[in-house]
Amino acid sequence: MSRRILGLGILAVLVSTVPLSGQRRAMTIVDLIDIPGLADPRISPNGSEVLYVRTDTDWEANATVSHIWRVAMDGSGTTRMTNGEGGESSPRWSPDGSRVAFVANRHDTEHNQVFVMPTRGGEAGAVSEHPTPVGSISWSGDGAWIYFMAVDEKSEAEKAREAVNDNVFRYEEDKRPTGLWRVPSEGGAAERVTEAGLMVRGYSTSRDGTLLLVQLAPTALYDDLLNSELWVMGPDGTGARRITDNHVGEVGASLSPDNRHALFVANTNDELSDFYFNQRLFVVPTDGGDPVSVVPGGSFDVNAAVWSRDGRSIYFRANTGVRQQIYSVPADASDAESAEAVTEGDHSVGAWDYHPSSGMHLYAVSSSTNAGDLWAMTGSGPARQVTHLFDYLAEEFLLPRMEAVQYAGEDGVEVEGLIFFPIDYQEGERYPLVVQTHGGPPSSDKFRFARSSNYETVLAARGWFVFKPNYRGSTGYGDDFLRNMIGNYFDQAHKDVMAGVDHLIERGLVDGDRMAKMGWSAGGHMTNKIITWTDRFKAASSGAGAVNWMSMYAQSDVRIYRTPWFGGTPWSEDAPIEQYMADSPLFDLHKVVTPTLVLVGENDERVPMPQSVELYQGLKHNGVPTHLYVAPEQGHGWVELQQRLFKANVELDWYYRWVLGEEYEWETSPVHPDKKAAVTTAGG
């Protein structure tokens, strides 16, 4: 099977669930929030069992809690292994399979530490006593050590100042870096592996346990990702030598079985001479030499990669637009046509583990009817389902049909997206529409279960079409498509969104007089642009969206992506101020007539709250109906359960009021049954 399988991407494939009886019902917001999470699957050393993390809601605590579960590879014997009050994460088998390490914060620990327990049950004990929270754990090859990453401890001088409330800090300059440590697996004093002051962005251990591959950056600042490099060193950090020297951010790096090469992923061109491309897969010699692009051209957006058992080939997971699959390619390949699909179908492959000794792949598959159960595949054999955590979704709920759609952008370039049909869809009828634009913007919406904060399944259950366009700037469609934003953020992207809307109207699916627009992060940027560019939407919701790119450039914790969009910084000589202004919706807010909600996290560093304040003040001053809702203490996403429920309620209320002219009854949580109180809390 060759690269030609991606031709399926141009087909409008329908995925549907037809009710078999009257027992299935429409999904509510709480149903959607309550869907468990399944993450971090790990195959046991002998290949017979799997560890994974299951996350469930706890409405009393207004949060989610995660525990570690075990299941046999044939799907039998599902068992919860941990039950700590604060939850656990990051399960890791010891090399001999007799023990499991994990991360937890338990009663007798101040914050996350490394714990170890016998595989077949027994008391777990902390083996680390680190002064800062630990994470990213892995075993050494001989099982004697457990590596972990942790933020550097405050100095004694800093602690002394803190004790007397002398708390002034230097903005950005006082960010503490993360170091790599190791602790004896039986417990004891931890040893620092990497040099103090350097930022560890990631690491991996060689299969034979004799080497470490570490991604080191000069500081903890996000923008210094481009200044990170890969280093090879001994298991105790000695003998370190740098193996890359470029201006790209290498991620997901690992050593070949013979330790002679390393692979990594970076969003650069094939020559590693420029930034902001679909992510490539590279191989670099560990004894010196230039990296080589293994699947050049940018037709794949590579997310992760692993070496095969013998190192002659590489498996990688890639986004190709509305689908995400696993592929195989010879390690010495020099053309994308050498890649062969390992998985196929209208789905997205998520969490993934590879077992070299057996050649087994274990991966989560998210589709229109399943939120990510684990499947296993060995060689060219058939895939088999391992977990059945999400079978209940198709059995209990009426789920929307999903369709991939293709249409021409304003300039004739083909654009792709996904639509969710109303559950009660009748051919020939037109329905209200909610347009949702994804974040990133270097990302894409894919075939997967609609469990996001955009609650597509709930909207479809209430009789709405949902449209998710992969507008210009999205990944998986080649570099030209992605880089359309270079030098001009809003060149074709917003036009692609509206061309898709017109396509759905022309198909007779959507009522063009009953439409709403929403999105978060880059999806919020798009919402802010759309409401200044057209009055066709009757309501909008802007989540964590930028409105003034000049102030945003300085406020945000990341600038490396933004500089290419506008052709320079706003404070450089000959700064492209005109481009910053042209792409900033702030300066066109006088054109807006669409009632618009604004939502943001109080502590958002990525798209800071002042952006939402500028938008809100402009809309309010110009008489546009608006509210600004701020989630206290939240960053670039609302994670508390009540906040997530509030977001869905307040947006649905807004759409019902302004698009449909109807009253909306707020849904309440299991611990908050008073509907009147919930509506009052919303502030009208």
C-alpha positions in Angstrom: 0.0 0.0 0.0 1.6 3.3 -1.0 1.2 7.0 -0.4 -1.7 6.9 -2.9 -4.1 5.9 0.0 -4.2 9.6 0.8 -6.4 10.0 -2.2 -9.2 8.9 0.0 -9.0 12.4 1.5 -10.8 13.9 -1.5 -13.9 11.7 -1.0 -16.9 12.9 0.9 -17.3 9.8 3.1 -20.3 9.6 5.3 -20.0 8.2 8.8 -23.4 7.6 10.5 -25.1 6.0 13.3 -28.7 5.0 12.7 -30.8 4.5 15.8 -31.7 0.8 16.3 -34.3 1.5 19.0 -35.9 4.2 21.0 -33.5 3.5 23.9 -30.7 5.8 22.6 -31.0 9.5 23.5 -29.4 12.8 22.6 -26.3 13.7 24.4 -26.3 16.5 27.0 -23.4 18.9 27.9 -22.8 16.9 31.1 -22.8 13.6 29.2 -20.1 15.1 27.0 -18.0 16.4 29.9 -18.4 13.1 31.7 -16.8 11.1 28.8 -13.7 9.4 30.4 -10.2 10.1 29.1 -7.8 7.3 28.0 -4.1 8.3 27.7 -0.5 7.2 27.9 -0.8 3.5 26.9 2.3 1.4 27.6 2.9 -2.2 26.5 4.5 -4.5 29.1 8.0 -5.8 28.3 6.6 -9.3 27.4 3.9 -7.8 25.3 1.0 -9.4 27.1 -0.4 -6.5 29.0 -1.1 -2.8 28.8 -1.0 0.1 31.3 -2.9 3.2 30.6 -4.3 6.3 32.4 -8.0 6.7 32.7 -9.4 10.1 33.7 -12.9 10.6 35.1 -14.9 13.6 36.3 -15.5 14.4 40.0 -18.2 17.0 40.2 -17.9 17.3 43.9 -14.3 18.3 43.5 -15.1 20.3 40.3 -12.2 18.6 38.6 -11.1 15.4 36.9 -9.1 12.6 38.6 -6.8 10.1 36.9 -5.8 6.6 37.9 -3.7 3.8 36.3 -5.4 0.8 34.8 -4.1 -2.5 33.5 -5.6 -4.8 30.8 -4.5 -7.9 29.1 -3.6 -7.5 25.4 -6.7 -9.7 24.5 -8.9 -7.2 26.3 -9.5 -9.3 29.4 -8.9 -8.6 33.1 -9.3 -4.9 33.1 -8.1 -3.7 36.6 -7.6 -0.4 38.3 -4.1 -0.5 39.8 -4.1 2.8 41.8 -6.6 4.6 43.9 -4.9 7.6 45.4 -7.0 10.6 46.4 -5.0 13.0 44.2 -4.8 10.6 41.3 -1.8 9.2 39.4 -0.2 9.5 36.0 2.7 8.4 33.7 2.8 4.6 34.3 6.1 3.0 33.3 6.9 -0.7 33.3 10.3 -1.6 34.8 12.5 -3.4 32.2 11.8 -6.8 33.7 8.1 -6.1 34.1 8.0 -6.7 37.8 7.4 -3.2 38.9 5.5 -0.1 37.8 6.7 3.5 38.3 4.3 6.4 38.2 3.9 10.0 39.3 1.5 11.0 42.1 1.0 13.6 44.9 -0.1 11.7 48.0 -0.8 12.6 51.6 2.7 12.5 52.7 4.3 14.3 49.7 4.1 18.0 49.2 3.8 17.7 45.4 4.3 15.1 42.6 7.0 12.5 43.3 8.0 9.2 41.7 6.3 6.2 43.1 7.0 2.5 42.5 4.7 -0.5 43.1 4.8 -4.3 42.3 3.1 -5.1 39.1 0.8 -7.7 40.7 -0.3 -5.5 43.5 1.0 -4.2 46.8 1.8 -0.9 48.4 3.3 1.8 46.3 6.1 3.8 47.9 7.7 7.1 47.0 11.3 6.7 45.8 11.9 10.4 45.3 11.9 13.4 47.7 12.5 16.1 45.2 11.9 19.8 46.3 9.9 20.6 43.1 7.3 18.6 41.3 8.6 15.8 39.1 7.4 14.5 35.7 8.4 12.8 32.4 9.7 9.7 34.1 11.5 6.7 32.5 13.5 3.7 33.7 17.1 3.1 33.0 17.9 0.1 30.9 19.1 -2.0 33.8 16.2 -0.9 36.1 18.5 0.6 38.7 17.4 4.2 38.1 14.4 6.3 37.2 14.9 9.5 35.3 12.6 12.5 35.8 12.4 16.1 34.8 11.8 18.9 37.4 11.9 22.7 37.5 15.0 24.0 39.3 14.6 24.7 43.0 14.6 28.3 44.2 17.9 29.4 45.5 18.5 30.0 49.3 18.6 33.7 48.6 15.3 33.6 46.8 13.7 31.6 49.6 15.0 34.1 52.2 13.5 37.0 50.2 10.2 35.1 49.9 10.1 34.5 53.6 9.9 38.3 54.3 7.6 39.0 51.3 10.3 40.5 49.2 8.6 39.3 46.1 9.5 41.6 43.2 10.7 39.5 40.2 12.2 40.1 36.8 9.7 39.5 34.1 10.7 36.5 32.0 14.3 36.6 33.3 13.4 34.8 36.5 11.8 31.8 34.9 13.4 28.7 36.3 14.6 26.1 33.8 13.8 22.4 34.0 16.6 19.9 34.6 17.0 16.1 34.1 17.6 14.0 37.2 17.7 10.3 38.1 16.9 8.6 41.4 17.6 5.0 42.5 14.5 2.8 41.7 14.7 1.5 45.3 14.7 5.0 46.7 17.5 7.3 47.8 19.2 10.6 46.9 18.5 12.0 43.4 21.4 12.9 41.1 21.4 15.8 38.6 22.1 14.6 35.1 22.2 17.8 33.0 24.0 21.0 33.7 22.3 23.5 36.0 20.8 26.5 34.3 20.0 24.8 31.0 16.4 24.0 30.0 15.6 20.4 29.2 12.9 20.3 26.6 12.8 16.5 26.3 14.9 13.4 26.5 14.9 9.7 25.7 17.0 6.7 26.7 18.7 4.4 24.3 17.4 0.8 24.0 20.6 -0.6 25.4 20.6 1.9 28.3 24.1 3.2 27.5 23.1 6.7 26.2 20.7 9.6 26.8 19.4 11.8 24.0 18.5 15.2 25.4 17.0 18.4 23.9 18.7 21.4 25.6 17.7 25.0 25.3 19.5 28.1 26.8 16.4 29.3 28.8 12.9 28.3 29.8 11.3 30.9 27.5 9.1 29.4 24.8 10.8 31.5 22.1 14.1 29.8 22.9 12.7 26.5 21.5 14.3 27.5 18.2 17.7 27.7 20.0 17.5 24.2 21.4 19.8 21.5 20.2 20.1 17.7 20.6 22.9 16.3 22.8 24.0 12.7 23.4 25.5 11.8 26.8 26.2 9.0 29.1 23.4 7.7 31.4 24.9 9.9 34.2 25.3 13.0 32.0 29.0 12.6 31.3 30.6 12.8 27.9 28.0 15.1 26.5 28.3 16.1 22.8 26.0 18.1 20.6 24.8 16.5 17.5 22.7 19.3 15.9 23.5 22.9 15.2 20.6 24.8 13.6 17.8 27.3 14.4 14.9 24.9 14.6 13.1 23.2 17.5 13.8 19.5 17.5 11.2 17.5 19.3 10.3 13.8 19.8 13.9 12.7 19.4 15.1 9.1 19.9 18.2 7.0 19.2 18.4 4.2 16.7 18.8 0.6 18.0 22.6 0.8 17.3 22.9 4.3 18.7 24.5 5.5 15.4 21.6 7.8 14.4 18.9 9.9 16.0 15.5 10.8 14.6 13.6 14.0 15.4 10.7 16.1 14.2 10.8 19.8 13.4 8.5 22.3 11.7 11.1 23.5 9.2 11.9 23.0 5.5 13.9 20.1 4.2 17.2 22.1 4.4 16.5 23.2 8.1 17.1 26.7 6.9 13.7 28.3 7.6 10.9 28.1 10.1 7.1 27.6 9.9 6.5 24.5 7.7 4.6 21.3 8.1 6.6 19.2 10.5 9.3 17.0 8.9 11.0 13.8 10.0 14.8 14.0 10.1 17.6 11.5 10.8 21.0 12.7 12.0 24.2 10.7 12.6 25.3 10.8 16.3 29.0 11.0 15.5 28.7 14.1 13.3 27.0 15.0 10.1 24.0 16.9 8.7 20.3 15.9 9.3 18.5 14.4 6.4 14.8 14.8 5.7 13.2 11.3 5.5 9.8 12.2 4.0 10.6 15.6 2.3 8.2 18.0 0.6 5.8 18.8 3.4 3.0 16.5 2.2 2.9 14.9 5.6 2.6 16.8 8.9 4.6 14.4 11.1 3.6 14.4 14.8 5.7 11.6 16.3 8.1 8.8 15.2 9.8 5.7 16.4 12.5 3.3 15.1 11.6 -0.2 14.0 13.1 -3.1 15.8 16.1 -3.4 13.5 16.4 0.4 12.8 16.0 -0.1 9.1 12.7 1.6 9.0 10.8 4.3 10.9 7.2 4.4 11.9 5.6 7.8 12.1 2.2 9.3 12.9 1.1 12.0 10.6 -1.7 14.4 10.0 -3.0 14.5 6.4 -5.8 17.0 6.9 -9.0 15.5 8.3 -7.3 12.2 9.1 -4.3 11.1 11.2 -2.6 7.7 10.6 0.5 5.7 11.3 3.0 5.2 8.4 6.2 3.3 7.8 9.2 4.5 5.8 12.7 3.2 5.2 15.1 5.0 7.5 17.3 6.0 4.5 14.3 7.2 2.4 14.6 10.4 0.5 11.1 10.8 -1.0 7.6 10.9 0.5 6.4 8.2 -1.9 8.4 5.6 0.1 5.9 6.0 3.0 3.3 3.3 3.4 0.2 3.5 5.4 0.0 1.2 8.4 -3.5 2.3 9.5 -6.3 3.7 7.4 -9.9 4.9 7.8 -11.9 8.0 8.8 -10.3 8.5 12.2 -7.5 10.0 14.1 -4.7 7.9 15.7 -3.9 9.4 19.0 -1.8 8.0 21.9 0.6 5.4 20.5 3.2 2.9 21.8 5.4 0.6 19.8 6.9 -2.7 21.1 10.1 -3.3 19.2 10.6 -7.0 20.2 7.3 -8.1 18.8 6.7 -5.3 16.3 3.3 -4.6 17.9 1.7 -1.2 17.6 -0.8 -0.1 20.3 -2.7 3.1 19.5 -5.9 5.0 20.4 -8.4 5.4 17.6 -10.9 8.3 17.8 -13.7 8.3 15.3 -17.3 9.7 15.0 -18.6 7.0 17.4 -15.6 6.2 19.7 -13.6 8.6 21.8 -10.3 6.7 21.6 -10.3 3.1 22.6 -7.0 1.2 22.2 -6.3 -1.1 19.3 -3.3 -3.4 18.7 -1.7 -4.5 15.4 1.4 -6.7 14.8 3.1 -6.6 11.4 0.6 -6.8 8.5 -2.0 -8.6 10.6 -5.5 -7.3 11.4 -6.0 -4.7 14.1 -7.9 -5.8 17.2 -9.6 -3.8 19.8 -8.0 -4.0 23.3 -10.1 -1.6 25.4 -13.9 -1.1 25.3 -14.1 2.0 27.5 -16.1 4.0 24.9 -18.4 1.3 23.4 -21.2 2.8 25.4 -21.2 6.0 23.4 -22.7 4.4 20.3 -24.9 2.1 22.4 -26.5 4.9 24.5 -26.5 8.0 22.5 -27.7 9.3 19.2 -24.5 10.5 17.5 -24.2 12.9 14.6 -23.2 11.9 11.1 -19.8 13.4 10.0 -18.8 14.2 6.4 -15.7 15.5 4.9 -16.4 18.3 2.4 -14.2 19.8 -0.3 -14.9 23.1 -2.0 -13.0 25.9 -3.8 -11.6 28.9 -2.0 -12.1 32.3 -3.4 -8.8 31.9 -5.4 -9.8 28.4 -6.6 -7.6 26.4 -4.2 -9.3 23.3 -2.9 -10.2 23.6 0.8 -11.4 20.8 3.0 -13.5 20.6 6.2 -15.9 18.6 8.3 -19.6 18.9 8.8 -21.7 17.4 11.6 -25.3 16.8 10.6 -28.2 17.5 12.9 -29.4 14.2 14.4 -32.9 14.7 13.1 -31.7 15.7 9.7 -34.3 15.5 6.9 -33.1 15.9 3.3 -34.4 19.0 1.7 -34.7 21.0 5.0 -32.3 23.8 5.9 -30.9 24.0 9.4 -29.1 26.6 11.6 -25.3 26.5 11.4 -22.5 27.0 13.9 -19.1 27.6 12.3 -16.2 26.5 14.5 -12.6 27.4 13.5 -9.7 25.4 15.0 -6.8 26.8 17.1 -3.2 26.8 16.1 -3.5 27.9 13.4 -1.0 25.3 12.3 -3.4 22.4 13.1 -6.4 20.9 11.5 -9.8 19.5 12.4 -10.0 15.7 11.9 -12.4 12.8 12.0 -12.6 12.1 15.7 -15.2 12.0 18.5 -16.5 15.4 19.1 -15.7 15.8 22.8 -14.1 19.2 22.7 -15.2 22.4 24.4 -17.0 23.2 21.2 -19.6 20.5 22.1 -20.4 19.7 18.4 -22.3 16.6 19.5 -24.6 18.6 21.7 -25.2 21.2 19.0 -26.1 18.4 16.5 -28.5 16.9 19.0 -30.2 20.2 19.2 -30.8 20.5 15.5 -27.7 22.5 14.3 -25.2 21.9 11.6 -21.6 22.3 12.7 -19.0 23.3 10.1 -15.2 23.0 10.9 -13.2 24.3 8.0 -9.5 23.6 7.6 -8.8 27.1 6.3 -5.6 28.3 4.8 -2.9 28.0 7.4 -3.9 24.5 8.4 -1.5 21.6 8.5 -1.7 18.4 6.4 -2.3 20.1 3.1 1.3 21.0 2.0 3.6 23.9 2.7 2.0 26.4 0.3 -1.4 25.9 2.0 0.2 26.3 5.5 2.4 29.2 4.6 -0.3 31.3 3.0 -0.3 33.3 6.3 3.4 34.2 6.0 3.5 38.0 5.5 -0.2 38.4 5.7 -2.2 36.5 8.4 -5.6 37.2 7.0 -4.9 36.7 3.3 -7.2 33.7 2.3 -8.0 32.1 5.7 -11.2 34.0 6.5 -12.3 33.8 2.8 -11.9 30.0 3.0 -14.3 30.0 6.0 -16.9 31.9 4.2 -16.5 30.0 0.9 -17.3 26.9 2.9 -20.4 28.5 4.4 -21.6 29.4 0.9 -20.9 25.8 -0.3 -23.2 24.4 2.4 -25.9 27.0 1.6 -25.6 26.1 -2.1 -26.0 22.4 -1.2 -29.3 23.2 0.5 -28.1 22.2 4.0 -27.9 25.4 5.8 -30.2 28.4 6.4 -27.9 31.4 5.7 -30.1 33.6 7.9 -29.5 31.5 11.0 -25.8 31.2 11.6 -23.3 31.7 14.5 -19.5 31.8 14.6 -17.2 30.6 17.4 -13.7 29.5 18.1 -10.9 29.4 20.7 -7.3 30.7 20.4 -6.6 31.0 16.7 -10.3 30.1 16.3 -10.9 33.2 18.3 -8.6 35.2 16.1 -10.7 34.1 13.2 -14.0 35.0 14.9 -12.6 38.5 15.6 -11.7 38.9 11.9 -15.0 37.4 10.6 -17.2 39.8 12.6 -15.4 42.8 11.2 -15.5 41.4 7.6 -19.2 40.3 7.3 -22.5 40.8 9.0 -23.9 37.5 8.0 -23.6 35.9 11.4 -26.4 36.6 13.9 -24.2 35.7 16.9 -20.5 35.0 17.7 -18.3 33.8 20.5 -14.7 34.7 20.7 -12.6 32.5 23.0 -9.1 33.7 23.9 -8.8 35.5 20.6 -6.2 38.2 19.5 -7.6 41.5 18.4 -4.5 43.8 18.4 -1.5 42.0 17.0 0.9 44.8 18.0 0.1 44.6 21.7 -0.4 40.8 21.4 3.2 40.5 20.2 4.6 41.8 23.5 2.0 40.4 25.8 2.1 36.7 24.7 4.6 34.1 25.9 5.4 33.1 22.3 6.5 35.3 19.4 8.4 32.9 17.2 5.2 32.0 15.2 4.0 35.5 14.9 7.1 37.2 13.4 6.8 35.3 10.1 3.1 36.2 9.9 3.8 39.9 9.7 7.3 40.0 8.3 9.1 41.4 11.4 8.7 42.7 14.9 6.5 45.7 15.6 9.5 47.5 17.3 12.3 46.9 14.7 13.5 49.6 12.3 11.2 49.7 9.3 8.7 47.6 11.3 5.8 46.3 9.2 3.3 48.4 11.2 0.9 48.6 8.3 0.7 44.8 8.2 0.2 44.5 11.9 -2.7 47.0 11.7 -4.2 45.5 8.6 -4.4 42.1 10.3 -5.7 43.5 13.6 -9.5 43.3 13.9 -9.3 46.1 16.6 -9.0 48.7 13.9 -12.2 47.5 12.2 -14.4 47.0 15.3 -16.5 50.0 14.1 -17.9 47.8 11.4 -19.2 45.1 13.8 -22.9 44.5 14.2 -22.8 40.8 15.3 -23.7 40.3 19.0 -20.5 38.8 20.4 -19.5 37.0 23.6 -15.9 37.2 24.8 -14.4 34.5 27.0 -10.9 34.2 28.4 -8.8 32.7 31.2 -7.6 35.2 33.8 -4.0 33.9 33.7 -3.8 33.1 30.0 -0.2 33.6 28.9 -0.6 32.5 25.3 -3.4 35.0 24.4 -3.4 37.2 27.4 -6.6 38.6 28.9 -5.9 42.2 27.7 -6.7 41.1 24.2 -10.2 40.1 25.2 -10.6 43.4 27.2 -9.7 45.4 24.1 -12.2 43.5 22.1 -14.9 43.8 24.7 -14.3 47.6 25.2 -14.4 48.2 21.5 -17.7 46.3 21.0 -19.3 47.8 24.1 -18.3 51.4 23.1 -19.8 50.9 19.6 -23.1 49.6 21.0 -22.7 45.9 20.0 -24.3 43.5 22.4 -21.5 41.8 24.3 -20.4 40.3 27.6 -16.8 39.4 28.7 -16.6 36.3 30.9 -13.3 35.6 32.7 -12.5 32.2 34.3 -10.5 32.9 37.5 -7.0 31.4 37.7 -7.4 29.7 34.3 -4.8 29.7 31.6 -5.2 29.1 27.9 -8.2 26.8 28.5 -10.9 26.3 31.0 -10.4 23.0 32.9 -12.8 23.2 35.9 -15.9 21.2 35.2 -18.3 24.0 36.2 -16.5 26.4 34.0 -16.7 24.0 31.0 -20.4 23.6 31.6 -20.8 27.4 32.0 -19.1 28.0 28.7 -21.4 25.7 26.8 -24.5 27.0 28.5 -23.7 30.7 28.0 -22.8 30.2 24.3 -25.9 28.1 23.6 -28.0 30.7 25.4 -26.4 33.4 23.2 -27.1 31.5 20.0 -30.6 30.6 20.9 -31.3 34.3 21.7 -29.7 36.0 18.7 -29.9 33.3 16.0 -33.2 31.5 16.8 -35.0 34.1 18.8 -35.8 31.5 21.4 -35.3 30.9 25.2 -32.6 28.5 26.2 -33.0 26.4 29.4 -29.6 26.1 31.1 -28.3 22.7 31.9 -27.1 22.1 35.4 -24.4 19.9 36.9 -25.0 16.9 39.1 -24.1 19.0 42.2 -25.9 22.2 41.2 -29.5 21.3 40.6 -31.0 24.8 40.9 -31.6 26.0 37.3 -32.7 29.4 38.4 -29.5 29.9 40.4 -27.4 28.8 37.4 -29.0 31.3 35.1 -28.7 34.1 37.7 -25.0 33.2 37.9 -24.6 33.8 34.2 -25.4 37.5 34.6 -28.1 37.5 31.9 
